[in-house]
Structure formats: C-alpha cells, structure tokens
Amino acid sequence: MDLQGFQVPPAELESILLTHPDVADVAVIGVESMKQATELPRAYVVHARPDTVKTNAQKLASTDHIQKWMEGKVARHMLLRGGTTTLLFLNCQVHDLSSL
C-alpha cells in the first residue's frame, strides 16, 4: 500500500500486531481516504480473549489500546490511521472445505 509516497506493507503491520497479547489474528488492508487522497492502513483484529470484550465500550477500549500500542512500534506513516476493528469469534468451529 502506498501512503503519500511511503510504502506501508500490510504484512509488516500484521506481524507487529500479532506480537500483542490481545491479538489472536489480524488482517491489514488499505482503505481509501478521499480527504487525504490516499490509502490508510486499517486493521481487522481477532481478539485473543473475546470474553473480555463483550460490550461496545470494551471493544472501543481494546481498539484504542491497540492503536496506542502501535504508536511505539512503527514509524508515523505506518500508524493505523484507517482505524482498528475488533472481530469476535466465540465457539467457532473451523471446517476443512478443501474437499468440497
């Protein structure tokens, strides 16, 4: 992803986010900002302990915490300016669909 002339590799941001204890999995994408005329990095985070973020207030606190945590880990142009969204998966089963 290109942010105002700076390269922002989503995989690099994902690898950093995966070191956070509250992050079980993550995907980083670029979201278009018409205001800034560029793409901004946004993280979709699967919380490692979904039972601790049941309310909207808890989700917001968690995403704010993760964004602030990232400020100490990456250069300014790599901050999650597109936001962070917490995804919750409770009691999910993963099925192998390769044989379908």
C-alpha positions in Angstrom: 0.0 0.0 0.0 1.3 3.5 -0.8 0.6 6.3 1.7 1.6 9.7 0.3 4.8 8.3 -1.2 5.7 5.9 1.6 5.4 2.2 1.3 3.3 0.6 4.0 3.5 -3.2 3.8 0.4 -4.8 5.4 2.3 -8.0 6.2 4.8 -6.0 8.2 2.0 -4.3 10.2 0.3 -7.7 10.7 3.5 -9.3 12.0 3.9 -6.5 14.6 0.2 -6.7 15.6 0.5 -10.4 16.1 3.0 -9.8 18.9 0.4 -8.0 21.0 -1.1 -10.4 23.7 -4.7 -9.4 22.9 -4.3 -10.2 19.1 -5.1 -13.8 18.0 -5.1 -13.0 14.3 -5.2 -9.9 12.1 -5.6 -8.6 8.6 -4.4 -5.2 7.5 -5.9 -3.6 4.4 -5.8 -0.1 2.8 -9.0 2.0 2.9 -9.4 4.9 0.6 -9.4 8.4 2.1 -10.9 10.9 -0.2 -10.0 13.7 2.3 -6.3 12.8 2.2 -6.3 11.4 -1.3 -4.5 8.2 -0.3 -5.0 4.8 1.2 -4.9 4.5 5.0 -4.0 1.2 6.8 -6.8 -0.4 8.7 -6.5 -3.5 11.0 -9.2 -6.1 11.5 -8.2 -7.8 14.7 -9.4 -11.1 16.1 -9.2 -10.7 19.9 -7.3 -13.4 21.7 -9.8 -13.2 24.7 -13.2 -12.4 23.2 -14.9 -13.0 26.5 -13.2 -9.8 27.8 -14.6 -7.5 25.1 -18.4 -8.2 25.1 -19.7 -4.6 25.2 -19.2 -1.8 22.6 -17.3 0.2 25.2 -14.9 -2.7 25.8 -14.4 -3.1 22.1 -13.6 0.6 21.7 -11.2 0.5 24.7 -9.5 -2.5 23.2 -9.0 -1.0 19.7 -7.8 2.3 21.2 -5.3 0.4 23.3 -4.0 -1.5 20.3 -3.7 1.7 18.2 -1.8 3.5 21.0 0.4 0.4 21.5 1.3 0.6 17.8 2.4 4.2 18.1 5.5 2.9 20.0 6.2 0.2 17.4 6.1 1.8 14.0 7.1 4.9 12.1 4.5 7.7 11.9 3.5 6.9 8.3 2.7 3.3 9.3 0.2 4.1 12.0 -3.3 2.6 11.7 -4.9 5.8 10.5 -7.7 3.9 8.8 -8.7 2.5 12.2 -8.9 -0.8 14.0 -11.9 -3.1 14.1 -12.2 -5.9 16.7 -13.8 -9.1 15.4 -15.2 -11.5 17.9 -15.4 -15.2 17.2 -17.0 -17.2 20.0 -17.2 -21.0 20.0 -16.4 -21.2 16.3 -15.5 -24.4 14.5 -13.2 -24.5 11.6 -14.1 -26.9 8.8 -11.9 -28.1 6.1 -13.7 -27.1 2.9 -11.0 -28.3 0.5 -12.8 -31.5 -0.3 -16.0 -29.7 -1.4 
